[in-house]
Amino acid sequence: KPEQTQARKKIQEGAKSSEEAKKEIEKGEREKGSEKQEDTAKNLKDAQKALEDLLRQIREEEIERLLAALQGRCEEMLRMQIAVLQGTEDVHKAVERNEGKPSRQDTQRSNELANDEQAIIKICATASRLVEEEGSAVAFAEVFKQVYTDMVKVEKRLQVADVGVVTQTIEKDIIDTLREMVDALKKAQKE
């Protein structure tokens, strides 16, 4: 990258002027040596600034990649969670038609939905780790923890074919939170 080349060049110039300063001082040319030392300091300061700029740019690029990755994961979780909610609502209707008692087929379908929820939980755990490792998005980390906890509750409820209003409400809360996160991530990327 040009920034790296520029920094490397300034460091080399600094090393060269430092060597020249040393030679001038050894010859007894203290004034010339002092000027060379000033050149060395200037070149090294310029190199430091170039490296700081490069680090800032790299950090910004990292954050952009992280936000894009998180947005993708949140959108995938949202899509999957909506499908689980629709399945839960369908099973709930079937259970209500059967006088509130789940049939064997309803129980199997609920267990399949629990497996789908488990897949969403894995994506959420990965996204949560990304945020925690990055370190600056503390608010997102807390939201992921809450969403994760709610997803685990939903999975457990679906494992026992509890497809009622409480389960559906938790699922809707998860969906709302995921939508808010997607919007926040889109906004953060624009900024």
C-alpha positions as CSV (number, residue, x, y, z in Angstrom):
1,K,0.0,0.0,0.0
2,P,1.2,3.6,-0.7
3,E,0.8,4.5,3.0
4,Q,3.1,1.6,4.0
5,T,5.6,2.6,1.4
6,Q,5.6,6.2,2.5
7,A,6.1,5.2,6.2
8,R,8.9,2.8,5.3
9,K,10.6,5.5,3.2
10,K,10.4,8.0,6.0
11,I,11.9,5.4,8.4
12,Q,14.7,4.7,6.0
13,E,15.4,8.4,5.5
14,G,15.4,8.8,9.3
15,A,17.9,6.0,9.7
16,K,20.1,7.5,6.9
17,S,20.0,11.0,8.4
18,S,20.8,9.5,11.9
19,E,23.8,7.8,10.5
20,E,24.9,11.0,8.7
21,A,24.4,12.9,12.0
22,K,26.6,10.4,13.8
23,K,29.4,10.8,11.2
24,E,29.2,14.6,11.3
25,I,29.4,14.6,15.1
26,E,32.4,12.2,15.0
27,K,34.1,14.6,12.5
28,G,33.6,17.4,15.0
29,E,30.9,19.1,12.8
30,R,28.4,19.4,15.7
31,E,26.2,22.0,13.9
32,K,25.8,19.8,10.8
33,G,25.3,16.8,13.1
34,S,22.6,18.7,14.9
35,E,20.8,19.5,11.7
36,K,20.9,15.9,10.6
37,Q,19.5,14.9,14.0
38,E,16.6,17.3,13.4
39,D,16.1,15.7,10.0
40,T,16.1,12.3,11.7
41,A,13.5,13.4,14.2
42,K,11.3,15.0,11.5
43,N,11.5,11.9,9.3
44,L,10.6,9.6,12.2
45,K,7.7,11.8,13.2
46,D,6.4,11.8,9.6
47,A,6.7,8.0,9.6
48,Q,4.9,7.8,12.9
49,K,2.1,9.9,11.5
50,A,1.9,7.8,8.4
51,L,1.7,4.6,10.4
52,E,-1.0,6.1,12.7
53,D,-3.0,7.1,9.7
54,L,-2.6,3.6,8.2
55,L,-3.6,2.0,11.5
56,R,-6.7,4.2,11.7
57,Q,-7.6,3.3,8.2
58,I,-7.2,-0.4,8.8
59,R,-9.3,-0.2,12.0
60,E,-12.1,1.6,10.1
61,E,-12.0,-1.1,7.4
62,E,-12.1,-3.8,10.1
63,I,-15.1,-2.2,11.7
64,E,-16.8,-1.9,8.3
65,R,-16.2,-5.6,7.7
66,L,-17.5,-6.5,11.1
67,L,-20.7,-4.4,10.7
68,A,-21.4,-6.0,7.3
69,A,-20.8,-9.5,8.7
70,L,-23.1,-8.8,11.7
71,Q,-25.8,-7.3,9.5
72,G,-25.6,-10.5,7.3
73,R,-25.9,-12.7,10.3
74,C,-28.8,-10.7,11.8
75,E,-30.6,-10.8,8.5
76,E,-30.2,-14.5,8.3
77,M,-31.3,-15.0,11.9
78,L,-34.3,-12.7,11.2
79,R,-35.3,-14.7,8.2
80,M,-35.0,-18.0,10.1
81,Q,-36.8,-16.7,13.2
82,I,-39.8,-15.5,11.0
83,A,-40.0,-19.0,9.6
84,V,-39.9,-20.5,13.1
85,L,-42.7,-18.2,14.2
86,Q,-44.8,-19.1,11.2
87,G,-44.3,-22.8,12.0
88,T,-45.1,-22.2,15.6
89,E,-48.3,-20.4,14.7
90,D,-49.3,-23.3,12.3
91,V,-48.7,-25.9,15.0
92,H,-50.6,-23.9,17.5
93,K,-53.6,-23.7,15.2
94,A,-53.4,-27.5,14.7
95,V,-53.2,-28.1,18.5
96,E,-56.3,-25.8,19.0
97,R,-58.2,-27.8,16.4
98,N,-57.3,-30.9,18.4
99,E,-58.9,-29.5,21.6
100,G,-55.6,-28.1,22.9
101,K,-53.7,-31.4,22.8
102,P,-50.8,-31.8,20.4
103,S,-50.9,-34.8,18.2
104,R,-47.8,-36.9,17.5
105,Q,-47.4,-35.0,14.2
106,D,-47.7,-31.6,16.1
107,T,-45.0,-32.7,18.6
108,Q,-42.7,-33.8,15.8
109,R,-43.2,-30.5,13.9
110,S,-42.5,-28.6,17.2
111,N,-39.3,-30.6,17.7
112,E,-38.2,-29.7,14.1
113,L,-38.9,-26.1,14.9
114,A,-36.8,-26.5,18.1
115,N,-33.9,-27.8,15.9
116,D,-34.4,-24.8,13.6
117,E,-34.2,-22.5,16.7
118,Q,-31.0,-24.3,17.7
119,A,-29.5,-23.4,14.3
120,I,-30.4,-19.8,14.9
121,I,-28.9,-19.9,18.4
122,K,-25.6,-21.1,16.9
123,I,-25.5,-18.1,14.5
124,C,-26.3,-15.8,17.4
125,A,-23.5,-17.2,19.5
126,T,-21.0,-16.7,16.6
127,A,-22.2,-13.1,16.1
128,S,-22.0,-12.5,19.8
129,R,-18.4,-13.7,19.9
130,L,-17.5,-11.4,17.0
131,V,-18.9,-8.4,18.9
132,E,-17.2,-9.4,22.1
133,E,-13.8,-9.9,20.4
134,E,-14.1,-6.6,18.6
135,G,-14.7,-4.9,21.9
136,S,-16.1,-1.4,21.0
137,A,-19.7,-2.4,20.3
138,V,-20.7,-3.0,23.9
139,A,-24.4,-2.2,23.3
140,F,-24.6,-4.8,20.5
141,A,-23.0,-7.4,22.8
142,E,-25.7,-6.9,25.5
143,V,-28.5,-7.1,22.9
144,F,-27.0,-10.4,21.5
145,K,-26.9,-11.8,25.0
146,Q,-30.6,-11.0,25.5
147,V,-31.6,-12.3,22.1
148,Y,-29.6,-15.5,22.8
149,T,-31.3,-16.0,26.1
150,D,-34.7,-15.6,24.5
151,M,-33.8,-18.0,21.7
152,V,-32.8,-20.6,24.3
153,K,-36.2,-20.2,26.0
154,V,-38.0,-20.6,22.7
155,E,-36.0,-23.7,21.9
156,K,-36.9,-25.3,25.2
157,R,-40.6,-24.4,24.9
158,L,-40.7,-25.9,21.4
159,Q,-39.0,-29.1,22.6
160,V,-42.0,-29.8,24.8
161,A,-44.5,-28.7,22.1
162,D,-45.4,-25.5,24.0
163,V,-46.5,-23.5,20.9
164,G,-48.8,-21.2,22.7
165,V,-49.1,-17.4,23.0
166,V,-46.1,-17.1,25.4
167,T,-43.8,-18.8,23.0
168,Q,-45.1,-16.8,20.1
169,T,-44.7,-13.6,22.0
170,I,-41.0,-14.4,22.8
171,E,-40.5,-15.2,19.1
172,K,-42.1,-11.9,18.1
173,D,-39.8,-10.0,20.5
174,I,-36.8,-11.7,19.0
175,I,-37.9,-10.7,15.5
176,D,-38.5,-7.1,16.6
177,T,-35.1,-7.0,18.2
178,L,-33.4,-8.5,15.2
179,R,-35.1,-5.9,12.9
180,E,-33.9,-3.1,15.2
181,M,-30.3,-4.5,15.1
182,V,-30.4,-4.7,11.3
183,D,-31.5,-1.1,11.1
184,A,-28.9,0.0,13.6
185,L,-26.1,-1.9,11.7
186,K,-27.2,-0.3,8.4
187,K,-27.1,3.1,10.1
188,A,-23.7,2.4,11.6
189,Q,-22.3,1.4,8.3
190,K,-23.6,4.6,6.7
191,E,-21.9,6.7,9.4
